[in-house]
Amino acid sequence: MNSKPILHRDDPKAEPLVGNVKVTRDDWLNVAMDVLISDGVEQVKVLNLAERMAVSRSSFYWYFKSRQHLLDALLDRWQATNTAALIAQAEAPAETITAAVCNVHRCVVNTALFDTALDFAVRDWARRSGKVRRMLDQSDARRLAALRAMFTRYGYEAVEAETRARVLYYMQIGYDLAQLNEPLATRLSLVPHYLYVFTGVEPRPEEIEEFSAYAKRCWEGGSSHEPA
């Protein structure tokens, strides 16, 4: 067992917690999130998490009534981060539809804004749980509705707005699932062409420049502190 677990504290410079030290609710949630992403929901167990943090299980029950309570908190956090972020980006003001899609694509390059690994972990979890499947379906519907409304704001008719929203959303899910690991330069070189495919409109050069600069800052800086 690792005697020096590194926890994702609010202060990343804080010393790791070791031994029988009281940990916070966020510590339990953050380690549970890591396990969910790396090992799946079956491994999100109180004893497993306690061993990873080198603490007693007793502190868990200061914050959670049960393992199910913890799992529900994980889902709440996923909804409050990923789903909320994508909707907020779709609703962000923009002068053109191509700039609006660039706003949405900030979720793609900024992991602090939208955690793709967490999204896939929840999708995998949904294959094993009807409750999570229903939540995922509701989340997908809310995200698609926000994208559809985005296209509608820029004058697209209902059917075209629906179709373009689906193409934009489901293409990105498949893109991430493929795990292409392509160089940043390659991906950015295709952005103008993707924007044209998504919208039917040629993007402005300044929109490409702004998005490319944002993406480079996120990827070079670990995506941890870049604002939306």
Contacts in CASP RR format, 6 or more apart in sequence:
PFRMAT RR
TARGET T0000
AUTHOR 0000-0000-0000
METHOD contacts of the structure
MODEL  1
MNSKPILHRDDPKAEPLVGNVKVTRDDWLNVAMDVLISDGVEQVKVLNLA
ERMAVSRSSFYWYFKSRQHLLDALLDRWQATNTAALIAQAEAPAETITAA
VCNVHRCVVNTALFDTALDFAVRDWARRSGKVRRMLDQSDARRLAALRAM
FTRYGYEAVEAETRARVLYYMQIGYDLAQLNEPLATRLSLVPHYLYVFTG
VEPRPEEIEEFSAYAKRCWEGGSSHEPA
1 51 0 8 1.000
1 54 0 8 1.000
2 52 0 8 1.000
2 54 0 8 1.000
3 18 0 8 1.000
3 19 0 8 1.000
3 54 0 8 1.000
4 16 0 8 1.000
4 18 0 8 1.000
4 54 0 8 1.000
5 16 0 8 1.000
5 17 0 8 1.000
5 18 0 8 1.000
5 31 0 8 1.000
5 52 0 8 1.000
5 53 0 8 1.000
5 54 0 8 1.000
6 16 0 8 1.000
7 16 0 8 1.000
7 17 0 8 1.000
7 23 0 8 1.000
7 27 0 8 1.000
7 30 0 8 1.000
7 31 0 8 1.000
7 53 0 8 1.000
8 26 0 8 1.000
8 27 0 8 1.000
8 30 0 8 1.000
8 31 0 8 1.000
8 34 0 8 1.000
9 24 0 8 1.000
9 26 0 8 1.000
9 27 0 8 1.000
10 26 0 8 1.000
17 23 0 8 1.000
17 27 0 8 1.000
17 53 0 8 1.000
17 54 0 8 1.000
17 55 0 8 1.000
18 54 0 8 1.000
19 54 0 8 1.000
19 55 0 8 1.000
20 55 0 8 1.000
20 56 0 8 1.000
21 55 0 8 1.000
22 55 0 8 1.000
22 59 0 8 1.000
22 62 0 8 1.000
23 53 0 8 1.000
23 55 0 8 1.000
23 59 0 8 1.000
24 63 0 8 1.000
25 63 0 8 1.000
25 64 0 8 1.000
27 53 0 8 1.000
28 49 0 8 1.000
28 53 0 8 1.000
28 59 0 8 1.000
28 60 0 8 1.000
28 63 0 8 1.000
28 64 0 8 1.000
28 70 0 8 1.000
29 70 0 8 1.000
29 73 0 8 1.000
29 74 0 8 1.000
29 77 0 8 1.000
31 49 0 8 1.000
31 52 0 8 1.000
31 53 0 8 1.000
32 44 0 8 1.000
32 49 0 8 1.000
32 70 0 8 1.000
32 74 0 8 1.000
33 74 0 8 1.000
33 77 0 8 1.000
33 118 0 8 1.000
35 43 0 8 1.000
35 44 0 8 1.000
35 48 0 8 1.000
35 49 0 8 1.000
35 52 0 8 1.000
36 44 0 8 1.000
36 74 0 8 1.000
36 118 0 8 1.000
36 121 0 8 1.000
36 125 0 8 1.000
37 117 0 8 1.000
37 118 0 8 1.000
37 121 0 8 1.000
40 121 0 8 1.000
40 124 0 8 1.000
40 125 0 8 1.000
41 71 0 8 1.000
41 121 0 8 1.000
41 124 0 8 1.000
41 125 0 8 1.000
41 128 0 8 1.000
41 129 0 8 1.000
44 67 0 8 1.000
44 70 0 8 1.000
44 71 0 8 1.000
44 74 0 8 1.000
45 67 0 8 1.000
46 57 0 8 1.000
46 60 0 8 1.000
46 67 0 8 1.000
46 70 0 8 1.000
47 57 0 8 1.000
49 60 0 8 1.000
50 56 0 8 1.000
50 57 0 8 1.000
50 60 0 8 1.000
60 70 0 8 1.000
64 70 0 8 1.000
64 73 0 8 1.000
75 122 0 8 1.000
75 132 0 8 1.000
75 135 0 8 1.000
78 118 0 8 1.000
78 119 0 8 1.000
78 122 0 8 1.000
79 135 0 8 1.000
79 139 0 8 1.000
81 114 0 8 1.000
81 115 0 8 1.000
81 118 0 8 1.000
82 107 0 8 1.000
82 114 0 8 1.000
82 115 0 8 1.000
82 118 0 8 1.000
82 119 0 8 1.000
82 139 0 8 1.000
83 139 0 8 1.000
83 142 0 8 1.000
83 143 0 8 1.000
85 107 0 8 1.000
85 113 0 8 1.000
85 114 0 8 1.000
85 228 0 8 1.000
86 104 0 8 1.000
86 107 0 8 1.000
86 114 0 8 1.000
86 143 0 8 1.000
86 146 0 8 1.000
87 142 0 8 1.000
87 143 0 8 1.000
87 146 0 8 1.000
88 228 0 8 1.000
89 103 0 8 1.000
89 104 0 8 1.000
89 106 0 8 1.000
89 107 0 8 1.000
89 113 0 8 1.000
89 228 0 8 1.000
90 100 0 8 1.000
90 103 0 8 1.000
90 104 0 8 1.000
90 143 0 8 1.000
90 146 0 8 1.000
90 147 0 8 1.000
90 149 0 8 1.000
90 150 0 8 1.000
91 146 0 8 1.000
91 149 0 8 1.000
91 150 0 8 1.000
92 100 0 8 1.000
92 103 0 8 1.000
92 228 0 8 1.000
94 100 0 8 1.000
94 102 0 8 1.000
94 103 0 8 1.000
96 154 0 8 1.000
96 201 0 8 1.000
96 203 0 8 1.000
96 204 0 8 1.000
96 207 0 8 1.000
97 150 0 8 1.000
97 151 0 8 1.000
97 154 0 8 1.000
97 156 0 8 1.000
97 199 0 8 1.000
97 201 0 8 1.000
98 195 0 8 1.000
98 199 0 8 1.000
98 201 0 8 1.000
98 202 0 8 1.000
98 203 0 8 1.000
98 204 0 8 1.000
98 207 0 8 1.000
99 203 0 8 1.000
99 204 0 8 1.000
99 207 0 8 1.000
100 150 0 8 1.000
100 153 0 8 1.000
100 154 0 8 1.000
101 150 0 8 1.000
101 168 0 8 1.000
101 195 0 8 1.000
101 198 0 8 1.000
101 199 0 8 1.000
102 195 0 8 1.000
102 203 0 8 1.000
102 207 0 8 1.000
102 210 0 8 1.000
102 211 0 8 1.000
104 147 0 8 1.000
104 150 0 8 1.000
104 168 0 8 1.000
105 191 0 8 1.000
105 211 0 8 1.000
106 113 0 8 1.000
106 211 0 8 1.000
106 214 0 8 1.000
106 228 0 8 1.000
107 113 0 8 1.000
107 114 0 8 1.000
108 114 0 8 1.000
108 116 0 8 1.000
108 172 0 8 1.000
108 176 0 8 1.000
109 214 0 8 1.000
109 215 0 8 1.000
109 218 0 8 1.000
109 219 0 8 1.000
109 223 0 8 1.000
110 214 0 8 1.000
110 218 0 8 1.000
110 223 0 8 1.000
110 226 0 8 1.000
110 228 0 8 1.000
111 117 0 8 1.000
111 218 0 8 1.000
111 222 0 8 1.000
111 223 0 8 1.000
111 224 0 8 1.000
112 223 0 8 1.000
112 224 0 8 1.000
112 225 0 8 1.000
112 226 0 8 1.000
113 223 0 8 1.000
113 226 0 8 1.000
113 228 0 8 1.000
116 176 0 8 1.000
119 176 0 8 1.000
120 176 0 8 1.000
120 177 0 8 1.000
122 132 0 8 1.000
122 136 0 8 1.000
123 136 0 8 1.000
125 132 0 8 1.000
126 132 0 8 1.000
126 133 0 8 1.000
126 135 0 8 1.000
126 136 0 8 1.000
127 133 0 8 1.000
140 169 0 8 1.000
143 169 0 8 1.000
144 165 0 8 1.000
144 166 0 8 1.000
144 169 0 8 1.000
147 164 0 8 1.000
147 165 0 8 1.000
147 168 0 8 1.000
147 169 0 8 1.000
148 161 0 8 1.000
148 162 0 8 1.000
148 165 0 8 1.000
149 161 0 8 1.000
150 165 0 8 1.000
151 160 0 8 1.000
151 161 0 8 1.000
151 164 0 8 1.000
151 165 0 8 1.000
152 158 0 8 1.000
152 161 0 8 1.000
155 161 0 8 1.000
156 164 0 8 1.000
164 198 0 8 1.000
164 199 0 8 1.000
167 197 0 8 1.000
167 198 0 8 1.000
168 198 0 8 1.000
184 215 0 8 1.000
184 216 0 8 1.000
184 219 0 8 1.000
187 215 0 8 1.000
188 212 0 8 1.000
188 215 0 8 1.000
188 216 0 8 1.000
191 203 0 8 1.000
191 208 0 8 1.000
191 211 0 8 1.000
191 212 0 8 1.000
192 202 0 8 1.000
192 203 0 8 1.000
192 208 0 8 1.000
195 201 0 8 1.000
195 203 0 8 1.000
195 207 0 8 1.000
195 208 0 8 1.000
196 202 0 8 1.000
196 203 0 8 1.000
214 226 0 8 1.000
217 226 0 8 1.000
218 226 0 8 1.000
END
